[in-house]
Amino acid sequence: MMNQVNIKRLREIAEVEFSDIVKEAMISDVNELRIMLKEGSFIDIWFSLKLVERYSYHWERRAIDGTVYRHDNAPHRRWNRVTTFPKFLVGVK
């Protein structure tokens, strides 16, 4: 069974409820949303179509301060050495 998130509703929430910081929100696929922030960064959000409550996000701030932040709530074994395992949160500069 496909677990589909209402990506159009999330886009609307981003643009209306957070209009003070959101420049634009775009749907890039049935399960992907890109939110462009006014300060020059963007956030990509991905929702699994097969696994319930699985998602990841990527916050790209390279143009501002050279950082990238990522979170994936799926427990990937290759990252079990990371202190936040099974969640994966990384800030790379």
Backbone as CSV, one residue per row, in Angstrom:
resi,resn,N_x,N_y,N_z,CA_x,CA_y,CA_z,C_x,C_y,C_z
1,MET,0.838,-1.195,0.000,0.000,0.000,0.000,0.879,1.254,0.000
2,MET,0.585,2.183,-0.860,1.372,3.410,-0.961,0.917,4.397,0.112
3,ASN,1.871,4.911,0.853,1.586,5.912,1.873,2.008,7.263,1.324
4,GLN,1.064,7.989,0.772,1.396,9.239,0.110,1.091,10.438,1.014
5,VAL,2.073,11.284,1.176,1.936,12.517,1.942,1.270,13.559,1.043
6,ASN,0.455,14.414,1.622,-0.195,15.475,0.856,0.815,16.611,0.645
7,ILE,1.637,16.456,-0.367,2.736,17.374,-0.634,2.214,18.761,-1.030
8,LYS,1.061,18.816,-1.687,0.474,20.115,-2.048,0.084,20.892,-0.800
9,ARG,-0.445,20.202,0.185,-0.812,20.858,1.447,0.435,21.354,2.174
10,LEU,1.500,20.560,2.166,2.748,20.983,2.808,3.338,22.213,2.113
11,ARG,3.242,22.237,0.796,3.711,23.410,0.045,2.920,24.649,0.448
12,GLU,1.629,24.499,0.537,0.765,25.614,0.938,1.102,26.092,2.355
13,ILE,1.311,25.175,3.269,1.678,25.539,4.642,2.983,26.322,4.652
14,ALA,3.982,25.836,3.910,5.280,26.514,3.862,5.132,27.941,3.346
15,GLU,4.384,28.115,2.255,4.269,29.434,1.631,3.365,30.398,2.411
16,VAL,2.341,29.890,3.061,1.387,30.759,3.759,1.789,30.978,5.212
17,GLU,1.984,29.886,5.938,2.267,29.984,7.378,3.669,30.525,7.670
18,PHE,4.590,30.329,6.720,5.972,30.759,6.931,6.419,31.761,5.873
19,SER,5.484,32.579,5.416,5.775,33.532,4.347,6.840,34.555,4.737
20,ASP,7.081,34.731,6.028,8.117,35.672,6.450,9.523,35.178,6.125
21,ILE,9.706,33.862,5.974,11.034,33.320,5.664,11.078,32.521,4.368
22,VAL,9.910,32.100,3.837,9.869,31.280,2.624,9.628,32.157,1.401
23,LYS,10.538,32.018,0.440,10.418,32.735,-0.830,9.455,31.999,-1.754
24,GLU,9.629,30.656,-1.831,8.838,29.835,-2.749,8.983,28.378,-2.340
25,ALA,7.943,27.590,-2.563,8.001,26.146,-2.352,7.561,25.471,-3.646
26,MET,8.341,24.473,-4.073,8.080,23.817,-5.352,7.977,22.310,-5.154
27,ILE,7.041,21.691,-5.831,6.907,20.235,-5.807,7.729,19.697,-6.970
28,SER,8.775,18.922,-6.641,9.641,18.391,-7.698,9.246,16.978,-8.111
29,ASP,8.477,16.284,-7.279,7.980,14.949,-7.582,6.804,14.679,-6.660
30,VAL,6.140,13.556,-6.815,4.970,13.229,-6.006,5.297,13.182,-4.504
31,ASN,6.551,12.954,-4.163,6.944,12.824,-2.757,8.120,13.728,-2.376
32,GLU,8.355,14.769,-3.157,9.480,15.666,-2.898,9.058,17.131,-2.941
33,LEU,9.574,17.884,-1.982,9.265,19.303,-1.890,10.562,20.081,-1.710
34,ARG,10.732,21.158,-2.446,11.873,22.061,-2.267,11.334,23.400,-1.780
35,ILE,11.888,23.859,-0.658,11.492,25.135,-0.077,12.664,26.094,-0.187
36,MET,12.461,27.166,-0.953,13.478,28.194,-1.117,13.261,29.242,-0.024
37,LEU,14.285,29.497,0.777,14.175,30.473,1.855,14.694,31.834,1.388
38,LYS,14.147,32.889,1.951,14.487,34.250,1.542,15.945,34.600,1.784
39,GLU,16.580,33.982,2.768,17.974,34.305,3.073,18.960,33.606,2.147
40,GLY,18.459,32.832,1.164,19.332,32.252,0.156,19.581,30.759,0.261
41,SER,19.080,30.098,1.284,19.261,28.653,1.398,17.998,27.943,0.905
42,PHE,18.068,26.596,0.825,16.891,25.819,0.454,16.852,24.531,1.254
43,ILE,15.644,23.979,1.357,15.420,22.712,2.055,14.724,21.767,1.092
44,ASP,15.289,20.569,0.920,14.645,19.505,0.157,14.084,18.505,1.154
45,ILE,12.813,18.130,0.984,12.163,17.157,1.854,11.669,16.011,0.989
46,TRP,11.977,14.792,1.414,11.594,13.587,0.684,10.817,12.674,1.608
47,PHE,9.705,12.145,1.126,8.885,11.210,1.876,8.838,9.882,1.132
48,SER,9.047,8.778,1.849,8.994,7.455,1.238,7.573,7.141,0.797
49,LEU,7.439,6.560,-0.365,6.140,6.119,-0.857,5.833,4.697,-0.399
50,LYS,6.865,3.982,0.084,6.686,2.577,0.462,6.733,2.346,1.966
51,LEU,7.540,3.097,2.669,7.730,2.877,4.100,7.012,3.960,4.905
52,VAL,6.152,3.556,5.791,5.357,4.484,6.589,6.258,5.313,7.495
53,GLU,6.013,6.596,7.531,6.714,7.547,8.390,8.222,7.612,8.149
54,ARG,8.666,7.353,6.944,10.073,7.499,6.589,10.240,8.741,5.735
55,TYR,11.237,9.540,6.084,11.464,10.799,5.388,12.923,11.190,5.551
56,SER,13.320,12.170,4.780,14.644,12.768,4.956,14.553,14.219,4.516
57,TYR,15.485,15.014,5.020,15.573,16.389,4.542,17.025,16.795,4.385
58,HIS,17.228,17.775,3.548,18.548,18.284,3.208,18.422,19.803,3.230
59,TRP,19.156,20.461,4.125,19.132,21.930,4.226,20.457,22.433,3.708
60,GLU,20.425,23.053,2.575,21.623,23.522,1.855,21.855,24.996,2.153
61,ARG,22.952,25.286,2.885,23.311,26.669,3.235,24.703,27.028,2.694
62,ARG,25.146,26.295,1.700,26.501,26.528,1.164,26.711,27.960,0.708
63,ALA,25.718,28.571,0.082,25.858,29.941,-0.420,25.953,30.960,0.714
64,ILE,25.521,30.585,1.911,25.516,31.506,3.043,26.740,31.322,3.933
65,ASP,26.931,30.105,4.423,28.048,29.864,5.349,28.789,28.549,5.087
66,GLY,28.514,27.926,3.937,29.220,26.711,3.553,28.719,25.437,4.212
67,THR,27.587,25.482,4.895,27.114,24.290,5.604,25.985,23.578,4.859
68,VAL,25.866,22.281,5.172,24.782,21.433,4.700,24.329,20.627,5.901
69,TYR,23.040,20.555,6.111,22.487,19.747,7.200,21.549,18.717,6.597
70,ARG,21.660,17.474,7.084,20.816,16.405,6.567,20.265,15.586,7.718
71,HIS,19.070,15.096,7.511,18.458,14.198,8.484,17.717,13.125,7.716
72,ASP,17.869,11.884,8.152,17.182,10.749,7.552,16.719,9.891,8.719
73,ASN,15.432,9.631,8.834,14.962,8.867,9.984,14.987,7.358,9.770
74,ALA,15.534,6.899,8.659,15.699,5.463,8.439,17.040,5.025,9.022
75,PRO,17.061,3.962,9.820,18.311,3.518,10.452,19.229,2.762,9.484
76,HIS,20.128,3.469,8.852,21.087,2.859,7.929,22.277,2.312,8.723
77,ARG,22.554,1.052,8.580,23.636,0.414,9.347,25.000,1.036,9.091
78,ARG,25.218,1.540,7.910,26.540,2.110,7.595,26.848,3.339,8.450
79,TRP,25.830,3.920,9.085,26.035,5.102,9.915,25.949,4.786,11.400
80,ASN,26.056,3.526,11.798,25.902,3.169,13.209,27.009,3.737,14.098
81,ARG,28.069,4.262,13.536,29.138,4.885,14.328,28.816,6.345,14.680
82,VAL,27.814,6.912,14.030,27.416,8.290,14.287,26.639,8.333,15.603
83,THR,26.949,9.305,16.459,26.358,9.360,17.794,24.843,9.501,17.783
84,THR,24.264,10.015,16.713,22.815,10.183,16.657,22.098,8.975,16.068
85,PHE,22.836,7.897,15.762,22.226,6.687,15.190,21.127,6.184,16.118
86,PRO,19.951,5.726,15.645,19.638,5.415,14.249,19.206,6.619,13.425
87,LYS,19.050,7.754,14.033,18.760,8.963,13.268,20.085,9.477,12.716
88,PHE,20.058,10.125,11.583,21.282,10.628,10.972,21.142,12.120,10.770
89,LEU,21.894,12.870,11.510,21.879,14.329,11.395,23.322,14.781,11.256
90,VAL,23.599,15.504,10.201,24.972,15.891,9.950,25.016,17.341,9.507
91,GLY,25.969,18.055,9.976,26.249,19.397,9.492,27.639,19.375,8.897
92,VAL,27.762,19.638,7.618,29.044,19.573,6.943,29.417,20.974,6.495
93,LYS,30.664,21.320,6.724,31.134,22.625,6.291,32.293,22.463,5.358
